[in-house]
Amino acid sequence: MESFGTLLMTEVGRSNSHLSPRTIARHDPATGGFVLTTPDAAAAKFPTNTAHPALPKTAAVYATLEHGGEERGVFVFMVPLRGPEGRIAGGARIVPAPETTGLQIDYGAVRLDGLRVPYEAWLRDGAAIAPDGTFHDPAGGAAARLTRSMAIAPAVWRAVISASAAVTRASAGMLLAHSAGRATLGRLAPRRALTDYRNQQEAVLGALASGYELTAVAAHVQARRTSATRPAPNAGGAAGDAGPDTAWAPWSAVDRDLALLKAAATVQAAETVSACRVHSGAPGFAAAERLNAYRGLTHAYMNAGGDNELILYDTARAMADLDRYTPPPAVPGPPDGGDPASPAVWRWLAGEAERRLRDRLAAAVAAARDAGADPFTAWNANLVLAARTAAACADRITVEILCRALDTGPAALRPVLTLDALNRIDRRAADLLNEGVLPPGALDEVWAARRRVCDELAPRAGDLAAAFDLPPEITAPAAFLTG
């Protein structure tokens, strides 16, 4: 704990994450090290967690390496940004940002003006500069280097998905604690228990089900390991090939499905946390260190760790181009008489929606190109459809994870994950109806099935929450009420 890590990637003047950063690293042959410079205020690194005046910070700085008059790609350099007692390194300037109520950390903007680091500070990943100044990079060029510079992304995405699951579990436990035993004063039924009302009951049980779903997704992504390496051109789909070619950002090239699940998990967590906050009334709004903080975290990671919308667009592009992607096969159906509580029906709905959306997206883009549109115009006209297509892919992957959990987990999971699947169908109803996967009136059956499964789960709500093993202080009244 002698120093704390911080990431200097995004630059304030352009929403570029680490695409072509204007922060430059130049090799100094006299010392063998590098000189890092941000050319102007627009290239300042922000947001960063660097402003705390007393904490030592070690920064991983993303910079474009210039050598021999050419840009050699994006590399990472380790910089002792703040030393003991927070002393700022020579050649660096940190400007604290105003406090925010969103995600509260020590935000600051960082400028580098001729900051020097030794050769060993270069996280070079096999690249090298020989004594005679010759540059060598086995990655095969700046584009491949950009993807490899994101090798940390899978670990980040696993952490974000796990955190999303954790805050969803905590939020569900808090909503249950708020709701259980609370009486209402409505004129329809004075003194009726709050959870007797369907809207509150479905909110509580739906939040618990979301917690179980995201926990299953988190367990799934922790069990799979991927590589950020890619094969040489024309080498085919080698084992090290992690993802498709990308247009908007490099994240999907590192691991398409993991990036996509990160996007889906943060949206699911944000929706659940927000619903718990609303259904907790005034106490939920006042729970600044809990529900509001969870909401800020999930909202932040819709952009952080890879922007969700850009991930969706690149996923959809790979799907349309059949780039390392095979659509779900057409299967006659629906099976099991269309019973929305059947796992076979969940699979069929998810697969059909994904395939039909993908086919329509590919046709729309191809028609635009045939009419003379350039790639930007062809895709820019179809971004809404692209996002929905990729979201359908995420749904299908999630449904597969849930079905495997049903196959391997205890029988008690069946109604919990059934409720989650029914809520997923409800949320995706617009696409399912628009693509003709569901007929008009099908939602009536979904809602009826949800009422039945909620009736089964309601007496077990406390046990479902207890299995989350939340710390007692999470569901206890806010500290100021007990002081």
VOGU-3710 file (C-alpha; in Angstrom, 3 decimals, decimal comma):
1> mesfgtllmt> 0,000/0,000/0,000  2,951/2,335/-0,607  1,310/3,714/-3,746  -2,083/3,580/-5,433  -2,749/2,974/-9,104  -4,401/5,450/-11,443  -5,160/5,286/-15,165  -4,417/8,224/-17,468  -6,201/7,348/-20,696  -9,013/9,626/-21,906
11> evgrsnshls> -8,146/13,198/-22,922  -10,537/15,994/-22,068  -10,543/17,676/-25,482  -11,753/14,650/-27,420  -13,933/11,720/-26,408  -11,362/9,242/-27,583  -10,715/6,879/-24,690  -7,291/5,767/-25,927  -7,838/6,129/-29,665  -4,973/8,192/-31,072
21> prtiarhdpa> -4,105/10,115/-27,898  -2,347/13,411/-28,437  -0,160/12,794/-25,408  3,194/11,952/-26,976  6,070/9,766/-25,796  9,420/10,349/-27,500  12,540/8,267/-27,032  15,559/10,185/-25,751  18,691/8,480/-27,092  20,887/10,444/-24,697
31> tggfvlttpd> 19,329/8,825/-21,627  17,658/5,790/-23,179  14,389/6,789/-21,583  11,280/8,627/-22,775  9,853/12,124/-22,545  6,066/12,409/-22,116  4,210/15,565/-23,142  0,606/16,706/-23,433  0,816/19,422/-26,116  -2,035/21,608/-24,815
41> aaaakfptnt> -4,934/21,772/-22,357  -7,212/19,834/-24,712  -4,849/16,854/-24,428  -4,950/16,826/-20,607  -5,809/13,438/-19,151  -9,276/13,549/-17,596  -11,048/12,069/-15,718  -8,389/10,600/-13,443  -8,330/9,804/-9,729  -5,219/11,836/-8,966
51> ahpalpktaa> -6,313/14,897/-6,979  -6,002/13,676/-3,379  -3,186/15,827/-1,995  -1,736/13,265/0,418  -1,814/9,955/-1,446  1,079/8,593/-3,519  -0,120/7,599/-6,998  1,483/5,499/-9,716  -0,025/6,239/-13,126  -0,406/4,058/-16,201
61> vyatlehgge> -0,236/6,682/-18,961  -1,548/5,916/-22,453  0,489/7,809/-25,035  1,265/7,721/-28,749  4,864/6,687/-29,254  6,654/8,834/-31,837  9,971/7,545/-33,089  11,947/8,154/-36,254  9,415/10,722/-37,423  6,540/8,205/-37,335
71> ergvfvfmvp> 3,700/7,316/-34,970  4,348/3,781/-33,735  1,097/3,135/-31,921  -0,398/3,527/-28,464  1,685/2,271/-25,556  1,448/2,472/-21,778  4,111/4,074/-19,588  4,367/3,730/-15,819  4,816/7,094/-14,119  5,387/7,779/-10,392
81> lrgpegriag> 2,928/10,668/-10,541  2,739/11,423/-6,819  5,450/10,386/-4,423  5,469/10,197/-0,618  2,868/12,462/0,995  1,429/13,163/-2,455  4,371/15,157/-3,823  3,835/15,687/-7,575  6,539/14,496/-9,965  8,562/17,045/-11,894
91> garivpapet> 7,083/17,647/-15,322  3,531/16,907/-14,166  0,694/19,210/-13,193  -2,529/18,072/-11,510  -5,614/20,301/-11,473  -8,316/19,093/-9,030  -11,830/18,989/-10,472  -14,913/20,253/-8,611  -16,628/17,699/-6,414  -19,461/15,721/-7,945
101> tglqidygav> -22,408/13,838/-6,467  -22,253/11,184/-9,180  -19,325/8,859/-8,529  -17,317/10,493/-5,781  -13,571/10,072/-6,263  -10,636/12,496/-6,334  -11,069/13,635/-9,934  -8,273/15,673/-11,453  -6,889/16,666/-14,851  -3,242/15,845/-15,521
111> rldglrvpye> -0,840/17,736/-17,815  2,592/16,378/-18,639  5,297/18,791/-19,757  8,514/16,993/-20,579  8,083/14,374/-17,861  10,952/11,896/-18,055  10,729/8,180/-17,361  13,353/5,432/-17,807  13,259/2,840/-20,577  11,957/0,285/-18,060
121> awlrdgaaia> 8,806/2,379/-17,557  7,716/1,464/-21,095  5,248/-1,445/-21,016  6,501/-2,512/-24,405  4,963/-5,995/-24,816  7,794/-7,271/-26,996  8,491/-3,968/-28,775  11,997/-2,557/-28,565  14,263/0,297/-29,629  17,749/-0,922/-30,440
131> pdgtfhdpag> 20,890/1,038/-29,497  21,149/2,231/-33,092  17,585/3,630/-32,866  15,884/0,881/-34,879  12,269/0,340/-33,785  10,746/-3,144/-33,701  7,211/-4,154/-32,760  6,037/-7,774/-33,171  2,409/-6,627/-33,020  2,632/-5,812/-36,716
141> gaaarltrsm> 1,671/-2,161/-36,815  -0,097/0,667/-35,005  -3,608/-0,785/-35,452  -2,670/-4,107/-33,888  -0,758/-2,289/-31,161  -3,894/-0,307/-30,311  -5,783/-3,538/-29,660  -2,942/-5,051/-27,658  -2,723/-1,935/-25,511  -6,169/-2,910/-24,202
151> aiapavwrav> -4,994/-6,267/-22,847  -6,160/-5,140/-19,388  -9,746/-4,776/-20,612  -10,963/-8,340/-19,889  -9,937/-8,029/-16,244  -11,710/-4,667/-16,054  -14,869/-6,065/-17,637  -14,943/-9,023/-15,251  -14,581/-6,621/-12,336  -17,334/-4,330/-13,654
161> isasaavtra> -19,721/-7,256/-14,154  -18,966/-8,567/-10,660  -19,474/-5,101/-9,176  -22,749/-4,754/-11,082  -23,916/-8,041/-9,589  -22,852/-6,948/-6,098  -24,660/-3,602/-6,128  -27,750/-5,284/-7,610  -27,811/-7,827/-4,784  -27,336/-5,072/-2,220
171> sagmllahsa> -30,067/-2,909/-3,755  -32,506/-5,819/-3,813  -31,773/-6,555/-0,155  -32,342/-2,911/0,757  -35,664/-2,760/-1,087  -36,863/-5,924/0,624  -35,844/-4,548/4,039  -37,761/-1,342/3,273  -40,859/-3,181/2,060  -41,206/-6,143/4,420
181> gratlgrlap> -43,789/-5,545/7,136  -44,629/-2,043/5,928  -48,349/-1,225/6,027  -50,146/1,021/3,553  -53,008/3,457/4,061  -54,636/3,353/0,639  -58,416/3,533/0,640  -58,795/0,305/-1,329  -57,432/-1,694/1,605  -56,207/0,279/4,635
191> rraltdyrnq> -53,397/-1,385/6,588  -52,699/-3,794/3,760  -49,072/-4,959/3,557  -47,053/-3,028/0,987  -45,850/-6,221/-0,676  -49,446/-7,341/-1,265  -49,565/-4,756/-4,035  -48,394/-6,287/-7,282  -46,261/-3,344/-8,328  -44,194/-3,439/-5,137
201> qeavlgalas> -44,126/-7,223/-4,967  -42,900/-7,517/-8,544  -40,318/-4,793/-7,952  -38,905/-6,563/-4,886  -38,886/-10,033/-6,398  -37,684/-8,719/-9,761  -34,721/-7,028/-8,080  -33,859/-10,256/-6,267  -34,103/-12,154/-9,555  -31,811/-9,612/-11,243
211> gyeltavaah> -29,297/-10,181/-8,469  -29,333/-13,900/-9,159  -29,044/-13,362/-12,909  -26,050/-11,040/-12,696  -24,393/-13,336/-10,170  -24,682/-16,162/-12,705  -23,254/-13,920/-15,432  -20,380/-12,870/-13,151  -19,580/-16,504/-12,385  -19,654/-17,278/-16,112
221> vqarrtsatr> -17,197/-14,531/-17,097  -14,841/-15,381/-14,240  -14,630/-18,931/-15,539  -13,620/-17,997/-19,096  -10,220/-16,638/-20,075  -9,394/-14,765/-23,260  -6,385/-13,202/-24,924  -5,978/-9,752/-26,403  -3,636/-11,107/-29,062  -4,750/-11,456/-32,668
231> papnaggaag> -3,402/-13,607/-35,503  -1,272/-12,211/-38,283  -3,142/-11,017/-41,409  -4,665/-13,872/-43,415  -3,820/-16,346/-40,665  -7,462/-17,292/-40,217  -9,326/-17,753/-36,963  -6,444/-18,884/-34,806  -6,910/-19,734/-31,156  -5,437/-16,412/-30,093
241> dagpdtawap> -7,921/-14,450/-32,189  -10,040/-12,700/-29,586  -12,558/-10,638/-31,488  -13,704/-9,044/-34,728  -12,381/-6,055/-36,581  -13,846/-2,838/-35,200  -14,828/0,588/-36,500  -15,871/2,694/-33,508  -13,508/1,505/-30,760  -11,050/-1,360/-30,186
251> wsavdrdlal> -12,813/-3,020/-27,249  -14,717/-5,683/-29,163  -11,500/-6,672/-30,928  -10,130/-7,711/-27,542  -13,123/-9,879/-26,578  -16,460/-9,267/-28,268  -18,709/-11,261/-25,924  -17,060/-10,104/-22,713  -17,324/-6,455/-23,746  -20,945/-7,041/-24,735
261> lkaaatvqaa> -21,775/-8,651/-21,381  -20,179/-5,696/-19,605  -22,517/-3,371/-21,508  -25,553/-5,534/-20,727  -24,666/-5,986/-17,054  -24,234/-2,280/-16,354  -27,580/-1,491/-17,987  -29,325/-4,259/-16,039  -27,747/-3,125/-12,773  -28,557/0,539/-13,403
271> etvsacrvhs> -32,205/-0,249/-14,165  -32,520/-2,437/-11,067  -30,817/0,038/-8,736  -32,989/2,870/-10,079  -36,155/0,796/-9,588  -35,109/-0,049/-6,021  -34,469/3,627/-5,336  -37,891/4,643/-6,649  -39,735/1,844/-4,837  -38,014/2,775/-1,561
281> gapgfaaaer> -39,630/6,215/-1,579  -37,987/9,045/0,312  -35,548/6,779/2,224  -34,229/5,520/-1,107  -33,665/9,043/-2,351  -31,857/9,963/0,865  -29,620/6,877/0,862  -26,725/8,843/-0,611  -24,050/6,363/0,456  -26,069/3,413/-0,777
291> lnayrgltha> -28,657/3,469/-3,562  -27,580/6,833/-4,934  -23,946/5,777/-4,827  -24,759/2,476/-6,537  -26,694/4,355/-9,181  -23,730/6,657/-9,797  -21,394/3,674/-10,110  -23,542/1,823/-12,632  -24,166/4,975/-14,670  -20,444/5,783/-14,730
301> ymnaggdnel> -19,560/2,376/-16,113  -21,950/2,724/-19,010  -19,178/4,956/-20,390  -16,138/3,877/-18,394  -14,349/0,672/-19,263  -15,615/0,968/-22,832  -18,637/3,004/-23,886  -21,721/0,783/-24,006  -23,143/2,233/-27,207  -19,868/1,912/-29,105
311> ilydtarama> -19,573/-1,690/-27,928  -23,066/-2,360/-29,257  -22,288/-0,762/-32,622  -19,088/-2,740/-33,148  -20,823/-5,941/-32,072  -23,633/-5,278/-34,543  -21,152/-4,554/-37,326  -19,429/-7,883/-36,730  -22,819/-9,590/-36,726  -23,904/-7,960/-39,992
321> dldrytpppa> -20,590/-8,793/-41,675  -20,506/-12,347/-40,247  -17,081/-11,451/-38,877  -16,260/-14,292/-36,491  -19,991/-14,599/-35,876  -22,569/-17,259/-36,732  -26,261/-16,352/-36,366  -28,572/-18,632/-34,384  -30,183/-21,177/-36,719  -33,801/-20,824/-37,754
331> vpgppdggdp> -35,833/-23,190/-35,570  -39,552/-23,815/-36,072  -41,467/-22,772/-33,042  -42,251/-21,689/-30,545  -41,697/-24,922/-28,573  -43,713/-26,045/-25,542  -46,826/-24,402/-26,909  -45,210/-20,989/-26,469  -45,326/-21,173/-22,659  -43,323/-18,085/-21,583
341> aspavwrwla> -42,199/-19,901/-18,424  -40,397/-22,572/-20,481  -36,590/-22,299/-20,847  -36,960/-23,733/-24,358  -39,189/-20,777/-25,213  -36,672/-18,290/-23,757  -33,974/-19,761/-25,991  -36,238/-19,714/-29,031  -37,375/-16,118/-28,493  -33,825/-14,864/-27,940
351> geaerrlrdr> -32,421/-16,731/-30,939  -35,217/-15,698/-33,300  -35,016/-12,042/-32,286  -31,243/-12,002/-32,736  -31,331/-13,702/-36,144  -34,159/-11,581/-37,544  -32,627/-8,315/-36,324  -29,236/-9,308/-37,688  -30,663/-10,182/-41,098  -32,596/-6,925/-41,283
361> laaavaaard> -29,568/-4,875/-40,235  -27,325/-6,546/-42,804  -29,919/-5,952/-45,512  -30,392/-2,296/-44,537  -26,669/-1,542/-44,600  -26,197/-3,430/-47,867  -29,094/-1,530/-49,461  -27,580/1,782/-48,401  -24,183/0,803/-49,839  -25,802/-0,382/-53,085
371> agadpftawn> -27,495/3,017/-53,339  -24,088/4,698/-53,229  -23,732/5,513/-49,537  -20,256/5,490/-48,029  -19,669/3,265/-44,956  -20,246/6,116/-42,499  -23,556/7,132/-44,069  -24,746/3,542/-44,404  -24,097/2,767/-40,747  -25,038/6,173/-39,372
381> anlvlaarta> -28,556/5,706/-40,738  -28,913/2,364/-38,933  -27,440/2,915/-35,468  -30,745/2,393/-33,647  -31,224/-0,946/-35,388  -27,564/-1,805/-34,761  -27,856/-1,200/-31,018  -31,005/-3,311/-30,784  -29,369/-6,098/-32,791  -26,367/-6,264/-30,469
391> aacadritve> -28,635/-6,068/-27,402  -30,510/-9,090/-28,755  -27,194/-10,936/-28,989  -26,470/-10,058/-25,355  -29,922/-11,328/-24,392  -29,318/-14,646/-26,132  -25,949/-15,117/-24,410  -27,510/-14,264/-21,040  -30,393/-16,679/-21,602  -27,884/-19,416/-22,379
401> ilcraldtgp> -26,086/-18,661/-19,107  -29,370/-18,792/-17,171  -30,376/-22,091/-18,780  -27,021/-23,628/-17,844  -27,520/-22,379/-14,295  -30,898/-24,122/-14,252  -29,316/-27,337/-15,506  -26,538/-27,373/-12,904  -28,034/-25,468/-9,952  -30,574/-26,359/-7,284
411> aalrpvltld> -34,254/-26,703/-8,135  -35,006/-23,638/-6,002  -33,397/-21,489/-8,728  -36,079/-22,370/-11,262  -38,788/-19,864/-10,233  -36,215/-17,107/-9,543  -34,631/-17,338/-12,963  -38,052/-17,824/-14,542  -39,114/-14,469/-13,127  -35,945/-12,887/-14,493
421> alnridrraa> -36,581/-14,367/-17,946  -40,215/-13,159/-17,923  -39,047/-9,657/-17,047  -36,505/-9,855/-19,879  -39,281/-10,754/-22,345  -41,315/-7,813/-21,055  -38,378/-5,409/-21,469  -37,674/-6,648/-25,013  -41,338/-6,729/-26,042  -40,951/-3,876/-28,536
431> dllnegvlpp> -38,346/-5,777/-30,555  -40,068/-9,139/-30,178  -43,333/-7,689/-31,465  -41,708/-5,548/-34,142  -39,819/-8,523/-35,579  -42,886/-10,766/-35,449  -41,332/-13,151/-32,936  -44,260/-12,594/-30,545  -47,839/-12,122/-31,736  -50,123/-9,337/-30,459
441> galdevwaar> -51,513/-10,215/-27,061  -48,528/-12,353/-26,045  -47,631/-9,983/-23,215  -50,886/-10,854/-21,472  -49,527/-14,400/-21,116  -46,169/-13,089/-19,885  -47,818/-10,932/-17,243  -50,057/-13,785/-16,094  -47,045/-16,091/-15,806  -45,208/-13,410/-13,824
451> rrvcdelapr> -48,087/-13,138/-11,364  -48,041/-16,904/-10,851  -44,313/-17,118/-10,246  -44,419/-14,106/-7,901  -47,117/-15,834/-5,863  -44,772/-18,811/-5,583  -41,746/-16,709/-4,651  -43,331/-14,160/-2,283  -43,166/-16,379/0,843  -39,487/-17,085/0,063
461> agdlaaafdl> -38,349/-13,489/-0,450  -36,493/-13,371/2,846  -34,644/-16,611/2,108  -33,723/-15,417/-1,371  -32,203/-12,246/0,057  -30,494/-14,125/2,904  -28,645/-16,245/0,357  -26,907/-13,057/-0,828  -25,172/-12,973/2,567  -25,222/-9,179/2,675
471> ppeitapaaf> -23,423/-7,379/5,520  -25,998/-6,350/8,161  -25,195/-2,667/7,717  -26,365/-2,768/4,088  -30,001/-3,383/4,980  -29,953/-1,526/8,320  -31,550/1,935/8,587  -29,357/4,839/7,487  -26,753/5,715/10,092  -28,210/9,125/10,898
481> ltg> -31,480/7,493/12,006  -29,756/5,432/14,659  -27,324/8,056/15,903
//
